[in-house]
Amino acid sequence: MMREEIVIKPEQDGAKRVVLMVNGEEASWCWIVPFTIRVGCATVRMGGIGGVETKPEHRLKGYARRVLWRAVEEMSVGDAGITMLYGIRDFYHRFGYVTAGPEYWLFLYNVQAQSPLPAGWSVREFTAQDLSAVQRIYEEATALSTGVAVRSAQSPVWHRLLETPGSYPQDECWVAVSPAGEIEGYLWRARWCWSIRYILEPEFPNALCFGEAFALTSGAASALLAFCRQRAQEEGKDEALLPVPPDTVLANTARFTDCRMVQMYSANGNSMVRLLDAFWLLKALEPELSRQARLAGSIETRELTLCTDAGEATLRVSAEGVVVTAEAEGLRDRVMLPQGTLARMALGFAPARVLCAQLSTPLPAEVVALLEKLFPVRFGHMYLPDRY
C-alpha cells in the first residue's frame, strides 16, 4: 500500500523544504526562502518559492500542486505579508500568484566605438578590502527601491563576492574609483547565478551579461558604462547587458549613450507575487504609506478598510501619515479587493486606477484617487545574486 505524507524540513539560514514523501522517499518538493525586501522606505517580510521539482517517475500525479498549497499554508502562519517566485508560464497562477513586474534589461550597443572613461576616473578589480565600500553602495543605491533584498553584512551574497576570484570562470567584479580616490560604484558579472548561466547568457549569446551594477554618481555610472563597452569588445561581444531598472543612476546616465532599455512582461510567469496576509503586508508598509500621504500634500482624512481573500486591514489616513490597524471601521468604507490586486498595488505594478479598472465591481472615484496617492507606480526589481 502506497504511503504519502508531506513534511517540512528545516534548512540553513531559515529556509525550509516542503517535501512530499512516498513510501519514505522524497517524490516532490519546493523550497521556502525567507527574505526581507524594500518597498520605498518600508521593509516587508517575503517568502520566496524556489527549487520546485518532482521526480520524473512521480510526475502527472498532482504532487507539485499539493506541495505548493502546503507551502502557501506554511508561509501564511508566519509574519510574511507576501510570497514571490520566478516561475514558468501558465502554472503558478493556479495557486493565486500574479505577475509582479517585468524584467529590466539595459543593452549597451555600438561597443566598437571608442569608450574612454571620464577624466580622472578609473575602474579596477575588486579586492576583499573593498567589501565595506561595496556594501555601502548597495545600501545607499537601494534605500528607496522596491523589490530589492535587504542584505546583512553576513549575507551569503557577500560571501559569494569574496569568493569571486576563481569561484567561477570569468566571475569578475570591478569598482569605479573617483578622481578623489573614493569608490562610488561597482560592476559584478556574478556568473555563478542561475539567472546568468541558464537564462541571460543562453538567450543573449552576443551580449556580455552582468548580474549586478550600481553607481552613486553620474561620474561613476559613466565610468562603469564605458568599461562595460570595453569588456564587451575584448570578449568579442556585440553588446553589454545590465539587468537594472530604468530609475537607477546607471540607466539614467546610459540615456546619453548608445543604448536601449527593455521591459519584458509575462502574463503568467517570471516574477510573480501572492498575498499571504493583508494586515501583515499593510502594517509593514505603514512607513512608506505615511511617506506617500505626506508627499501628496493635501489628502483627505478618512478610514478605509481593505478586504481581501487573504485577510483585511484598516488604513487611518491623514496628511500626517497612515496608521494601519486590524480593526474594521464600518461598512461604508469597506473596499473589496482580490488578493493579487492588493499585492500588485503594494509593489507598484501599475497605476492604482488601472488595477481598479480590472475589478468586476467599480470602486468609488474618491477611493481610487486615494489608493493612487498611497500606492504609486514603482520599478520593482530583485538583483540576480539574490534570486532563488
N, C-alpha and C positions, 0 to 999 in steps of 0.2 A: 504493500500500500504506500502510495506517494505521500510524503510528509512535507508540507510547505509552511514556512514562517518568515516573517520579516523582523530583522534585528537591527539595532542601532549600534554601530561600532565607533568608539571614540578614536580620533587620530591626533596627530600633532597640531599644535597651535590652535586648539579649539575646534578644529574641523571634525566632521562626523561622516561616516559612511552608512547609508541606508541600504541594507543588503537583504534580498530575498533568497532564502536558503531552501534548497530542495534535497531532502534526504541527507541533511547535514552538510551539503556542499553549496558554495556560492553560485547562483544562477544569473542574477540580475542585480544591479546596484547603481547608486549615484552618490556623489559627494555633496555635502553641505559645507561651504567655506564661509566663515563669518567675516564680514567687512564692516568698517565704518567709512561712509562716503560723505563728501561735502555736497551741500546744496546751498550755494551762496555762503553766508556766514554760519549756517547751521551744519550740524553733523547728524547723520542718520544711520542707524544700525540696519544692515542689509545682509540677507542670507543669499550667498551665491550658489547656484546649482552647476555642477560640472561633473565630468567623468561618467556620464550616463552610458551604461553599457549592459548588454545581455549576451551571454554566451550563445554562439550560433545554434547549438542543439536545443536551446530553450526559447528561441525567438518565435514570434507569432502566437504566443500563449497569453498575452496580456500582462506579462510580468513587469515590463517597464512602466506601464500605467499604474499598477499597484504600488511600485516603488516610489514613483513621483508623487502620488497622492499622499503616501505616508510621509514623504519628505516635507510637503506643504503643511501637513498636520503637525509635524515635529517643529518646524520653524514658527508656527503660529502660537506656540505656547511660550515663546521667549519674548524679548523686548525688541525684536527686529520689526520695523514698520513695513518693509518691502522685501521681496526676493527678486533677484535678477539672474539672467543667464545669457549665454551666446549660443543660440540654437539653430538647428537645421530648420528648413522651411516646413510649414504646414504640419507641425506636430505639437509643439508646446502650447498653442492656443487652446488645446483641449483641456488644459489644466489652469486656464484663466490668465495665461501670460499674453501680453500685448506688446507690440513694437514700442521700444522705449526711445529710440532715436536712430540717427543714421551713423554710418561710418564716415569719418572725415579724412580725406586724402589731399595733401598738398603736393603737387608734382612740380618739380623744377626742371624745365626743359632747356634746350639750347645750351647744353653743358660744355660744348666745344668752344664756346666764346670765352674770351679772357675774363676771369673772375677774380680780380685782386681783392685781398682783404682791405678793409678800411685802414687808413693811415694810423700806425701805432698799435693796431690790434694784432694779436697772434692767436693761433689755435694749436694746442699741444695735447699729447696723450695724457689721459687721466692717470693719477697716481693715488695710492691709498691716503696720502696726506691731503688730498683734495676732497675727501668724502664729506667733511662737515660743510664745506662750501657748496657742494652739490646738493646736500640735504637742505641747506638754507634756501637755495634757488628753487627747489621743488616746492617748499613750503610757501615762499613768497609768491611764486608764479601761480599757484593753485588756490590761494587764500579765499577767493570768491568764486571758484569754479563749481561746476556741477558734475557729479558722477565720478570724480576722481577719488582714489583711495587715500584715506588718511594713513600715512606711514609713520610708525615709530622709528626711533633710531636703530632698533633691533629688527626691523622688517626684513624678511627673507630676501626682498628685492635688493636691499643694500648689500646683503651678503653676496648676492649674485654679482653685483657690480664689483665688489672687491676681488671676486674670483675671475673677472673678465680676462686678464691676460692668460691665454692658453686654455680657458674653460670651454671654449667652443671656437672652431676655426673662424677667424675674422670677426670675432665678437668684440668689437673695439668701442672705446669711449674716449671722447676728447672734451676739452674745456676751452672756452673762449676767455682770453685774458685781455683786459683793457690796457690802454696806454699807461694807466697808473698802477698796473700790476694786479688788479682785482679780477677775480673770476666772476663773470657775470652771465655765463650760460654754459650749457653742456649738450653734447650730442652722443647718443648711445645707440649702437646698432642692435644690441640685445638679441643676438641670433639664437640664443637658447629658447626664446619664446616660441610656443607652438604657433602663435599668430603670424610670426615671421616665417618660420620654416614651412608651415603647411598651408598658409593662406596667401600672404603677400608675395613672397618670392616665387611660388609656382604661378600665381595669377599675373604677376608683372615681372616676367623674366628679364625684360630690358631695362628695369629700373633698379637702382641701388636703394634698398629699403632700410629704413631706420625704425627702431621701436619707440624711442623717446627722445624728445628735444625740447629744451626750454631756454629762453633768453629773458633777462630782466630789462634790457635796454635795447633800443634800436641798433646801437653800435654792435652789441653782442650778437643780435639777430643777423645783421649784415655780414658779420664775420663768419658765423656758422653757415649761412646760406651759400656764401662764396666757397667755403670749404667743402660743403656737400657737393657742389658742382665739380670742384677739383677732384674729389674722391671718385665721383661717378665716372668722370673722364678717365681717370687712372685705371679703373676696373673695366673699361670698355662698355659702359652702360650709356643709354641714350638719355636717361632721366635720373633724378633722385626723388625718392618718395618719403615724405614725412607725414605720419598719421597724427595731425594736430588740428584742433578746432579752428574755425575762422576768426575767433575773437582773441587769439593769442598774439603776443608781440611778434613772434616769428611769422605768423600768417599775415598780419597787417604789414610787416616790413616787406614780405615777399611780393606784395601788390605792386611794388616799384620795380620788379624784375620780371623775367620771362617765367611765368608760372600759370598753372590752372588749379582751381580748387573744386573738389568733387564732394558732394554729399550723396551717399547711396543709402536709400531706404529699402527695407524688405517688409512686405505686408505682414508676414507671419514667420519671421526668422531673424537671425543675427541678434542684436541687443534687444532683450525683452524684459518686461517687468510685470510683477503681480503684487497687488496689495495684500499684506498679511493682517494688518490691524490699523484701522483708520485713526484711532486715538494715538497709538504709539507713533505713527508717522507724523501726524499733525503736531503732536506735543514736541517731537524732536525738531520740527520745522519752526517752532514758535519764534526763535530769534530772527530767522530770515523773514517770516511773515510780518513781524514787527518792523523790521527794516524797510520792507516794501510799503507798509502802511505809512511810515514816516516819509518815505520818498514820494509818495503820492500827493503829499501836501494837504489838500482838502479831501477828507474821506469821511463818509457818513458813519456815525456811531450806531452800531447795531449788533445784535447777536444772531448768529447763523449756525444752525446745526446741519452738518453734512452727514447724511446717512448712506451707507453702502452695504453691500452684501458681505463686507468684512468689518463690520462694526461702525460706530459713529462717534462724532466729537463735535463740540460746540466751540465756535470762534467768537470771542467777545472783541469786537473791532472798534478802535477809536484812532484818532490822529496820533495818539501817543504810542500805539502799538497794538499787538494782538495777544490775548490770553486764551489758551486752549484748555478746555475743561471736559470732563466726561459727562457733565450734566446736560440733559436735553432741556431746551428753553422754550417750550410751547410749540404749537402746531404751525403757526403762520410762517415761520422762518425755517421750517424743516425742508431740506433740499435732498432729493433722492438722486444718487449718482452710482453708476456701475463702478465696481472696484477698480477696473482698468482705467476708467476716466480720471478718477482722483489720483491714481499713481502717475498717469501721464501729466496731469496738471502740476503735480509736485516736481517733476523733472523738467517741466517746461517744454514738453514735446511739440506743442503747437499753441497758438493763442487760445485762451480760455473760451472766447466766443466761438471759435471753430470747433473745439471739443464739445461745447454745449450744443452746437448746432446738430451734432450727431445723435443727440438724445431723442428718444421717441416722444417724450413729453417736454415741450419747451419750458425753459425757466423764465421767471420774470426778468425783464430787462435790467432792473436795478441790481438783481442778484448777479447776473452775468457781468455787469460793469464792475461790481466789487471783486468778483473772482479774477477778473482780468488784471486788476490792480495788485492783488495779492500773489498771483501765480503768473509771472511774466514768462515769455519765451526764453529758453536757455540753450546753450550749446553743450549738452551733456556728453561726457566722454571719459572713459577709463583708459588709461595708458596701457600699452600692451604688456609691459612686465608684470602688471598686477592681474592680468586676466587669468581665469581659472577654467 
